[in-house]
């Protein structure tokens, strides 16, 4: 029994070598990937004075590590200091999450948020984001408000 859309499926004359090119790129990537480090020493993690505040990158796409799925950094807030205000992708109603030392905090996607250090305390926050979502075309990040003293 012939399929009904055979003529439409066989129409057109454009040619491509997408798969062949992808195979070559994959082989090249795997060879380069094998040279990437598994361990990133603290002294090799770059600092950034970002619009969100002082951060130290643990893993980032531009660091060329073997980690290909997430990006992570530590954010440092001094006594009473706060980060910039930002959201990933689009806005949801702002929420407040109370946390203390040692807690894990999940901030839902699309939530406008910023981080605060309690008066009299410094804090260090480890922030992780899903790089795959960015690679899917959802690299939407809004810096709504900058951290005091940062550009």
N, C-alpha and C positions, 0 to 999 in steps of 0.2 A: 504494500500500500504506500504510494508516494506521499510525502509530506506536502501540505498545502502551500506553504510559503517558500518552496524550493527556489522559485525564480527570484523572489526578493532577496533571499539569503545568498544567492550566487551573483547578485548584481554588483556593479561598481568595478573600478579598475585601480584604485589606490593600492599601493604596495607599501610594506613596512618591514623593518627588521627589529622590532621592539624586543621580542623574546631573545633573539640572538645577542642583542646589545645588553640586555639584562643579565644573561648568562656570563658574558665577559665581565661586566661590572661586579657581579656577585663573586666571581673568582678573584678579581682584584681586591675587593673589599675583604674577603676572608684572609688573604695573604697579609694585608695591612693590619687587620684586626688582631692577628696572631702576635703582632709586635706591641700591642697596647698593654699598659700595666693593669694588673689586678689589684694592686695595693697603691693607694695614693698617700704619700707621707704628708703629715700636717704642714710641713714647711713648703710643700709643693702646691698646696691649695691656695689659689689666688684670692686676695682681698679686693673688695669693691666698695667704694663710697657711692652707693646707689640712691636713686630718689626715694627708696623705701628705708634707707638707713645703712649702717655699716654691716656688711655681710662678708662671709668667707665661704667660697664655693667648695663644697665637698666633691661634687660630681656635676659636670655640665658637658653638653655636647661638644663644646669647643675645647674641652680638656683632653679629648681623644682617649678616653678610658674604654674598658670593655663593657661598661654599663651603657646600654642603649635604650633603656625604657624610662628612666626617671632622671630628673635633675634635683639636686639637693644643695642647700646651703645652710650655714648657721647665721643667725641674725643676733647681734649684740645690742642690748638696750641698757643704758646706764640708769641709775637711780631716777625714777620718775619720768624717764624718757619714753617716747612712743615712736612707732614706725610711721611711714606714710600710710595713707588709706588707699586701698586698691581692691580691684575685683578681677576675677578671671572669667572671661567670656561675657556674660551679661548680668544685670543686677537682679537681686532678690531682695526682699525686705531685710534691712540690717538686723543682725542678731548679736547678742553679747554672750560670750562663753567665758565663764570663770574657770581658772586653772591655777595649779600650784606646782612647785618643783616636782619633777619626775612624771607629771601627767602626760598622757598622749591626748592631743586635741585634733579631732577631725573637723575641718571646716568644709561644709558642703560646697560643691561647685556653684559658681555664679553668685556667691555671697560677698557683698561689700564688707570689708573687714580691715582692721589694723590691730597692732599688738602694743600692749602697754606694760611697762615695768612698774611694779608697786613702789611707792615712795620708800626710800631707805634700802632698796634692793636693786641689784643688777640682775639681768636675766639673759639667758642664751636660749634661743629658739631654733630648732632644726626644722626647716621648711622643705617639703618634698612636693614635686609636681610631676605629672605624667607626661613625659615627652611624646609618647605615642599620640596623644590627643592633639598636640601641636602638629605633628607630622600628618595627621588626618585633615589638617586645614583649619583647626580651631585654635589658632595661636592668638587669641583675643585676650589682651591684658590691658587694663586701664589703670593708670596711676592717677587717682582722683585728687589726691593731696600728697604733697611731698613731706618727708620727715623734716623736722626743724634742723636747719643747718646743712641740708643735703640738696644737691641740684638734680 
